[in-house]
Amino acid sequence: MEQLERPPVRDAEIRQRIQELIDLKGGGANPDLVEDIIQNALKMLQDVPDRGDARVVAVAIKELRLAYKLFGPYAEKRKVTMFGSARTLPTKAEYQQATDFARKIAAAGWMVITGAGPGIMQAGHEGAGLENSFGANIRLPWEQTANPVISKDKKLITFKYFFTRKLTFIRNSDAIVLFAGGFGTLDEGFEALTLMQTGKSRLMPLIMLDPPGASYWLTWDRTIREHLLRNKLISADDLHLYECTDDVDHAVKVVTRFYRNYHSMRFVHDKLVIRLKHVPSESALQALNEDFGDIIVGEKIRVCEAFPEEREDNQYLDLPRIAFDFDRRHYGRLRLLIDVLNTY
């Protein structure tokens, strides 16, 4: 008997069935975006025939979902990510310095995120204490097992892919501190710089920390200046996106004082909205518009109310804010603008 061909399912019917699935699950946050994820997953049936490629998508979504679930309850607490070598021994100055930094930043009310392995990562957890520590481990065939400080804690997550792990670091960090390390540390530092330079992540303190008398990051910085800057592969303003130091107390101050007045930012259409604890005076606004006129391409810096899009997302509606038309190019200069705002 000839099998009848099933008529094509229309988009309206697919949306209806997805909505039924969402209702069956009990509903929840962001149903429109969940619907979009399901729609794209269904399109993979024709668009992604290779099973390995499909597995990457499936695992990435799962890892990111679990990471957001893990960090969600701690969203309102500031966090610093510490990068550095897994091979640094407890006897090394870098290890002791990482422990010292983590202890002091935790005392200032911050939490610490590390890659959960040994070396600098374990030093960060030892200094901050388990209650102030997150671990983002990566499955490797040799050295990367979770360190004993974090290995049994609920704030540990293990990733298969580096890209989902790095996204988790950046997405949940309010500052980044790098200690001496190998390819992985340099990769994480350069990615953080690239994302800030291009506006793909929020601006935050990024500090390269050496022990007194050491020159790991000073040598790195000299290479940046002598080769990238001198050959005009970056601009001079990009150098404001990071800072090298050998002073733990200075590093703690840079991290914490970045949020002395500045709170957060987001774009609303063409407007850059900066949320603050205290708004500048009229004379200060005038000075800001004069001093940073080179990065303003339209409407000048002004005090404003929360935009409808911010109200819809319920984003920090109790905070005052300023807004202006930023050129979306000179993020090093924008970093300096934040520094000035923190003096008010």
C-alpha positions as semicolon CSV with decimal commas, in nm:
position;residue;x (nm);y (nm);z (nm)
1;M;0,000;0,000;0,000
2;E;0,140;0,337;-0,100
3;Q;0,232;0,553;0,199
4;L;0,068;0,895;0,200
5;E;0,310;1,185;0,214
6;R;0,276;1,389;0,533
7;P;0,186;1,753;0,461
8;P;0,453;2,003;0,569
9;V;0,419;2,143;0,919
10;R;0,362;2,517;0,912
11;D;0,555;2,761;1,127
12;A;0,243;2,854;1,322
13;E;0,188;2,490;1,415
14;I;0,551;2,450;1,525
15;R;0,524;2,760;1,744
16;Q;0,204;2,629;1,895
17;R;0,359;2,294;1,981
18;I;0,667;2,461;2,128
19;Q;0,439;2,674;2,345
20;E;0,261;2,359;2,457
21;L;0,598;2,211;2,557
22;I;0,685;2,525;2,751
23;D;0,349;2,513;2,928
24;L;0,396;2,143;3,001
25;K;0,732;2,224;3,160
26;G;0,560;2,481;3,381
27;G;0,679;2,796;3,207
28;G;0,963;3,011;3,339
29;A;1,199;3,290;3,240
30;N;1,247;3,417;2,885
31;P;1,000;3,189;2,702
32;D;1,049;3,381;2,377
33;L;1,424;3,308;2,377
34;V;1,368;2,944;2,475
35;E;1,132;2,917;2,178
36;D;1,403;3,057;1,953
37;I;1,655;2,799;2,083
38;I;1,409;2,517;2,016
39;Q;1,337;2,653;1,667
40;N;1,707;2,657;1,586
41;A;1,753;2,309;1,732
42;L;1,482;2,178;1,500
43;K;1,651;2,342;1,201
44;M;1,964;2,140;1,282
45;L;1,778;1,831;1,159
46;Q;1,844;1,953;0,803
47;D;2,123;2,209;0,847
48;V;2,375;2,011;1,055
49;P;2,402;1,654;0,924
50;D;2,742;1,579;1,085
51;R;2,688;1,417;1,425
52;G;3,011;1,562;1,567
53;D;2,906;1,917;1,478
54;A;2,562;1,862;1,629
55;R;2,723;1,729;1,945
56;V;2,927;2,050;1,983
57;V;2,606;2,256;1,977
58;A;2,428;2,025;2,221
59;V;2,717;2,013;2,470
60;A;2,778;2,390;2,448
61;I;2,414;2,470;2,529
62;K;2,418;2,226;2,821
63;E;2,743;2,362;2,962
64;L;2,631;2,724;2,939
65;R;2,294;2,642;3,094
66;L;2,460;2,472;3,391
67;A;2,710;2,758;3,428
68;Y;2,438;3,024;3,437
69;K;2,246;2,814;3,688
70;L;2,555;2,787;3,908
71;F;2,642;3,158;3,906
72;G;2,285;3,290;3,910
73;P;2,234;3,296;4,289
74;Y;2,553;3,501;4,328
75;A;2,481;3,754;4,052
76;E;2,481;4,056;4,282
77;K;2,821;3,984;4,435
78;R;3,134;4,110;4,263
79;K;3,379;3,846;4,140
80;V;3,738;3,848;4,018
81;T;3,883;3,579;3,792
82;M;4,241;3,475;3,862
83;F;4,442;3,323;3,576
84;G;4,785;3,167;3,605
85;S;4,990;2,852;3,569
86;A;4,866;2,516;3,697
87;R;5,233;2,421;3,744
88;T;5,327;2,690;3,997
89;L;5,444;2,520;4,319
90;P;5,339;2,641;4,666
91;T;5,701;2,737;4,736
92;K;5,706;2,991;4,451
93;A;5,659;3,364;4,514
94;E;5,378;3,376;4,257
95;Y;5,180;3,116;4,453
96;Q;5,216;3,305;4,780
97;Q;5,128;3,632;4,608
98;A;4,813;3,478;4,454
99;T;4,708;3,351;4,797
100;D;4,766;3,696;4,944
101;F;4,568;3,872;4,672
102;A;4,274;3,630;4,702
103;R;4,264;3,668;5,078
104;K;4,261;4,047;5,059
105;I;4,005;4,071;4,778
106;A;3,774;3,831;4,967
107;A;3,811;4,049;5,277
108;A;3,690;4,339;5,060
109;G;3,368;4,145;4,990
110;W;3,455;3,984;4,658
111;M;3,442;3,624;4,537
112;V;3,714;3,452;4,338
113;I;3,680;3,243;4,020
114;T;3,965;3,021;3,902
115;G;4,009;2,730;3,665
116;A;3,986;2,493;3,965
117;G;4,319;2,321;3,896
118;P;4,644;2,324;4,098
119;G;4,904;2,601;4,103
120;I;4,778;2,958;4,091
121;M;4,420;2,831;4,080
122;Q;4,452;2,644;4,407
123;A;4,634;2,942;4,560
124;G;4,335;3,161;4,475
125;H;4,095;2,922;4,647
126;E;4,317;2,886;4,951
127;G;4,336;3,262;4,991
128;A;3,971;3,340;4,931
129;G;3,836;3,045;5,128
130;L;3,586;2,790;5,006
131;E;3,281;3,006;5,075
132;N;3,417;3,277;4,842
133;S;3,545;3,046;4,565
134;F;3,418;2,922;4,230
135;G;3,590;2,662;4,017
136;A;3,555;2,629;3,638
137;N;3,743;2,310;3,558
138;I;3,829;2,174;3,212
139;R;3,851;1,806;3,120
140;L;4,206;1,731;3,001
141;P;4,377;1,395;2,951
142;W;4,661;1,471;3,191
143;E;4,702;1,738;3,458
144;Q;4,372;1,919;3,514
145;T;4,187;1,764;3,804
146;A;4,005;1,990;4,048
147;N;4,221;2,097;4,339
148;P;4,134;1,960;4,686
149;V;4,000;2,295;4,808
150;I;3,714;2,311;4,557
151;S;3,680;1,947;4,442
152;K;3,379;1,864;4,662
153;D;3,207;2,203;4,655
154;K;2,880;2,283;4,478
155;K;3,041;2,591;4,320
156;L;3,253;2,374;4,091
157;I;3,165;2,308;3,728
158;T;3,362;2,103;3,473
159;F;3,365;2,192;3,103
160;K;3,444;1,989;2,795
161;Y;3,511;2,292;2,575
162;F;3,750;2,579;2,636
163;F;3,524;2,828;2,456
164;T;3,227;2,774;2,688
165;R;3,461;2,788;2,987
166;K;3,620;3,114;2,875
167;L;3,278;3,265;2,809
168;T;3,180;3,169;3,163
169;F;3,490;3,339;3,305
170;I;3,431;3,665;3,117
171;R;3,054;3,669;3,159
172;N;3,071;3,636;3,537
173;S;3,378;3,846;3,611
174;D;3,394;4,204;3,733
175;A;3,775;4,205;3,719
176;I;4,058;3,984;3,596
177;V;4,401;3,934;3,751
178;L;4,672;3,739;3,570
179;F;4,977;3,577;3,724
180;A;5,266;3,423;3,533
181;G;5,153;3,131;3,318
182;G;5,190;2,945;2,993
183;F;4,995;2,940;2,667
184;G;4,662;2,912;2,848
185;T;4,721;3,218;3,066
186;L;4,834;3,426;2,769
187;D;4,536;3,307;2,566
188;E;4,294;3,404;2,843
189;G;4,459;3,743;2,890
190;F;4,464;3,827;2,518
191;E;4,104;3,715;2,475
192;A;3,990;3,936;2,762
193;L;4,179;4,231;2,612
194;T;4,039;4,166;2,263
195;L;3,682;4,146;2,389
196;M;3,714;4,475;2,577
197;Q;3,900;4,647;2,293
198;T;3,620;4,557;2,050
199;G;3,330;4,618;2,286
200;K;3,229;4,252;2,295
201;S;3,253;4,241;2,674
202;R;3,203;4,500;2,944
203;L;3,500;4,701;3,062
204;M;3,661;4,583;3,383
205;P;3,998;4,603;3,559
206;L;4,256;4,372;3,401
207;I;4,576;4,347;3,602
208;M;4,901;4,162;3,535
209;L;5,058;4,086;3,873
210;D;5,426;4,000;3,918
211;P;5,609;3,931;4,245
212;P;5,843;4,216;4,345
213;G;6,160;4,196;4,138
214;A;6,009;3,966;3,873
215;S;5,964;4,077;3,513
216;Y;5,727;3,828;3,346
217;W;5,453;4,083;3,276
218;L;5,691;4,376;3,237
219;T;5,861;4,185;2,955
220;W;5,519;4,110;2,805
221;D;5,425;4,477;2,829
222;R;5,750;4,583;2,663
223;T;5,676;4,344;2,376
224;I;5,330;4,497;2,336
225;R;5,473;4,847;2,324
226;E;5,778;4,776;2,106
227;H;5,603;4,560;1,848
228;L;5,225;4,611;1,852
229;L;5,213;4,980;1,942
230;R;5,525;5,091;1,754
231;N;5,404;4,916;1,439
232;K;5,058;5,073;1,482
233;L;4,888;4,736;1,525
234;I;4,709;4,878;1,829
235;S;4,644;5,235;1,941
236;A;4,799;5,407;2,240
237;D;4,457;5,419;2,407
238;D;4,446;5,039;2,413
239;L;4,721;5,043;2,675
240;H;4,465;5,180;2,923
241;L;4,279;4,847;2,912
242;Y;4,533;4,676;3,138
243;E;4,786;4,753;3,410
244;C;5,104;4,580;3,524
245;T;5,209;4,591;3,890
246;D;5,407;4,398;4,151
247;D;5,204;4,531;4,446
248;V;4,916;4,317;4,576
249;D;4,762;4,604;4,772
250;H;4,767;4,824;4,462
251;A;4,599;4,548;4,262
252;V;4,323;4,520;4,523
253;K;4,272;4,896;4,513
254;V;4,250;4,904;4,133
255;V;3,988;4,630;4,136
256;T;3,769;4,770;4,413
257;R;3,797;5,139;4,323
258;F;3,683;5,073;3,967
259;Y;3,337;5,035;4,121
260;R;3,367;5,324;4,365
261;N;3,108;5,524;4,167
262;Y;3,074;5,334;3,839
263;H;2,831;5,042;3,852
264;S;2,761;4,906;3,502
265;M;2,678;5,002;3,143
266;R;2,471;4,890;2,846
267;F;2,376;5,014;2,503
268;V;2,020;5,117;2,430
269;H;2,009;5,160;2,054
270;D;2,273;5,428;1,982
271;K;2,301;5,544;2,342
272;L;2,561;5,421;2,588
273;V;2,401;5,420;2,934
274;I;2,636;5,428;3,234
275;R;2,486;5,357;3,576
276;L;2,644;5,529;3,873
277;K;2,608;5,568;4,246
278;H;2,635;5,945;4,218
279;V;2,578;6,160;3,910
280;P;2,828;6,433;3,819
281;S;2,743;6,797;3,877
282;E;2,655;7,023;3,587
283;S;3,006;7,166;3,582
284;A;3,154;6,815;3,590
285;L;2,930;6,710;3,299
286;Q;3,051;7,009;3,102
287;A;3,413;6,913;3,173
288;L;3,347;6,552;3,069
289;N;3,196;6,664;2,740
290;E;3,497;6,884;2,673
291;D;3,761;6,631;2,777
292;F;3,602;6,332;2,603
293;G;3,447;6,504;2,305
294;D;3,662;6,292;2,076
295;I;3,456;5,979;2,153
296;I;3,115;6,148;2,137
297;V;2,949;6,125;1,794
298;G;2,609;6,277;1,864
299;E;2,423;6,364;2,178
300;K;2,656;6,473;2,458
301;I;2,687;6,324;2,806
302;R;2,375;6,399;3,008
303;V;2,191;6,276;3,315
304;C;1,891;6,063;3,218
305;E;1,619;5,837;3,352
306;A;1,614;5,463;3,294
307;F;1,524;5,382;2,934
308;P;1,213;5,171;2,860
309;E;1,439;4,881;2,757
310;E;1,608;4,892;3,098
311;R;1,271;4,900;3,271
312;E;1,158;4,603;3,066
313;D;1,467;4,411;3,181
314;N;1,438;4,551;3,537
315;Q;1,801;4,661;3,527
316;Y;1,917;4,865;3,828
317;L;1,623;5,105;3,816
318;D;1,720;5,257;4,153
319;L;2,054;5,385;4,022
320;P;2,113;5,726;3,861
321;R;2,267;5,721;3,516
322;I;2,419;5,919;3,233
323;A;2,400;5,855;2,860
324;F;2,565;5,973;2,539
325;D;2,636;5,871;2,181
326;F;2,963;5,676;2,208
327;D;3,160;5,607;1,889
328;R;3,187;5,235;1,983
329;R;3,550;5,235;1,883
330;H;3,776;5,392;2,144
331;Y;3,722;5,170;2,446
332;G;4,057;5,265;2,598
333;R;3,934;5,624;2,615
334;L;3,604;5,503;2,760
335;R;3,806;5,326;3,030
336;L;3,961;5,662;3,118
337;L;3,616;5,820;3,132
338;I;3,514;5,562;3,392
339;D;3,826;5,646;3,593
340;V;3,720;6,011;3,597
341;L;3,363;5,923;3,697
342;N;3,505;5,730;3,992
343;T;3,660;6,049;4,130
344;Y;3,318;6,208;4,188
